[in-house]
Amino acid sequence: MEGKKYLVKFNKSECIGVFACTAVMPDFWKVEPEGVASLEGAKEVEPGKFELEIGEEHLKEMIESAQVCPVNVIEVIDKETGEKLN
């Protein structure tokens, strides 16, 4: 049986490049040459908006990376319930 799945939503178009997320999760969050963050492996679902499915093993750190974002452009959603976790 697979574990729970979560959806990370990232509004890259509103990122201001503080990079607190990269400090928390450097394997997922990268610094782009244009001075904003990018979410590794995420798919662009509409211009400037990205989504990535993650498992339980990355949940705690991803919620922390969302919480340290000063402009709140990262959301972590429980895929089963639709509940926002950060």
VOPAGU-2260 file (C-alpha; in pm, 1 decimal, decimal comma):
REM VOPAGU-2260
SITE   aa  ch    i         X         Y         Z
SITE  MET   A    0       0,0       0,0       0,0
SITE  GLU   A    1     126,6     344,7     -92,0
SITE  GLY   A    2     152,1     620,9     165,1
SITE  LYS   A    3     -44,5     942,8     162,3
SITE  LYS   A    4      21,8    1193,0    -112,4
SITE  TYR   A    5      43,6    1568,9     -85,8
SITE  LEU   A    6      38,7    1843,3    -344,7
SITE  VAL   A    7     282,3    2132,9    -327,7
SITE  LYS   A    8     156,4    2443,2    -508,0
SITE  PHE   A    9     413,3    2710,4    -587,3
SITE  ASN   A   10     327,4    3051,8    -731,2
SITE  LYS   A   11     665,9    3127,2    -887,5
SITE  SER   A   12     539,6    3448,8   -1046,5
SITE  GLU   A   13     504,1    3603,6    -697,9
SITE  CYS   A   14     835,9    3473,1    -556,7
SITE  ILE   A   15    1061,5    3757,2    -440,2
SITE  GLY   A   16    1382,2    3553,8    -408,7
SITE  VAL   A   17    1443,2    3543,5     -33,4
SITE  PHE   A   18    1535,9    3171,5     -65,8
SITE  ALA   A   19    1432,3    3068,5     285,5
SITE  CYS   A   20    1278,5    2759,9     119,0
SITE  THR   A   21    1614,2    2662,8     -31,4
SITE  ALA   A   22    1773,8    2676,6     313,8
SITE  VAL   A   23    1513,8    2433,3     451,2
SITE  MET   A   24    1500,5    2191,0     154,4
SITE  PRO   A   25    1795,7    2238,8     -82,1
SITE  ASP   A   26    1716,1    1911,0    -261,9
SITE  PHE   A   27    1377,2    2045,9    -373,6
SITE  TRP   A   28    1416,0    2424,0    -389,3
SITE  LYS   A   29    1678,1    2573,6    -621,5
SITE  VAL   A   30    1796,7    2927,7    -691,1
SITE  GLU   A   31    1721,3    3032,3   -1048,7
SITE  PRO   A   32    1957,8    3265,0   -1239,1
SITE  GLU   A   33    1678,1    3524,1   -1262,7
SITE  GLY   A   34    1674,5    3555,5    -882,2
SITE  VAL   A   35    1371,7    3346,0    -785,2
SITE  ALA   A   36    1327,6    2994,9    -649,1
SITE  SER   A   37    1223,6    2690,4    -848,9
SITE  LEU   A   38    1071,4    2363,7    -729,8
SITE  GLU   A   39    1260,1    2064,5    -870,9
SITE  GLY   A   40    1040,1    1825,2   -1066,0
SITE  ALA   A   41     730,7    2047,3   -1051,8
SITE  LYS   A   42     502,7    2083,1   -1353,3
SITE  GLU   A   43     376,9    2420,1   -1470,3
SITE  VAL   A   44      -2,7    2400,8   -1450,4
SITE  GLU   A   45     -63,4    2757,3   -1565,6
SITE  PRO   A   46     177,3    3042,6   -1638,4
SITE  GLY   A   47     396,4    3099,6   -1330,8
SITE  LYS   A   48     217,9    2834,6   -1118,7
SITE  PHE   A   49     372,4    2497,1   -1046,7
SITE  GLU   A   50     263,6    2177,1    -872,1
SITE  LEU   A   51     453,1    1877,2    -736,1
SITE  GLU   A   52     324,5    1561,4    -570,0
SITE  ILE   A   53     523,2    1448,2    -267,9
SITE  GLY   A   54     498,9    1163,0     -19,9
SITE  GLU   A   55     486,8    1152,9     356,4
SITE  GLU   A   56     867,9    1132,4     381,6
SITE  HIS   A   57     904,1    1493,1     261,5
SITE  LEU   A   58     593,9    1640,4     423,9
SITE  LYS   A   59     739,9    1788,7     743,7
SITE  GLU   A   60    1025,1    1968,5     565,4
SITE  MET   A   61     799,1    2089,0     283,8
SITE  ILE   A   62     552,2    2239,6     533,1
SITE  GLU   A   63     847,0    2409,3     704,5
SITE  SER   A   64     973,7    2546,7     371,4
SITE  ALA   A   65     624,7    2684,0     302,1
SITE  GLN   A   66     602,3    2841,5     647,6
SITE  VAL   A   67     934,4    3026,4     615,0
SITE  CYS   A   68     834,1    3186,5     283,5
SITE  PRO   A   69     782,6    3557,5     359,4
SITE  VAL   A   70     533,7    3606,5      72,7
SITE  ASN   A   71     337,2    3281,5     122,2
SITE  VAL   A   72     366,2    3154,8    -236,4
SITE  ILE   A   73     398,0    2787,8    -130,4
SITE  GLU   A   74     101,6    2573,9     -25,1
SITE  VAL   A   75     102,8    2212,0      89,0
SITE  ILE   A   76    -229,4    2034,0      34,9
SITE  ASP   A   77    -345,8    1690,9     153,3
SITE  LYS   A   78    -453,7    1529,3    -176,4
SITE  GLU   A   79    -709,8    1308,0      -5,4
SITE  THR   A   80    -893,0    1578,1     190,8
SITE  GLY   A   81    -799,0    1898,1       6,1
SITE  GLU   A   82    -691,1    2048,3     339,6
SITE  LYS   A   83    -416,9    2313,5     332,0
SITE  LEU   A   84    -146,4    2204,5     578,3
SITE  ASN   A   85      58,6    2523,4     618,5
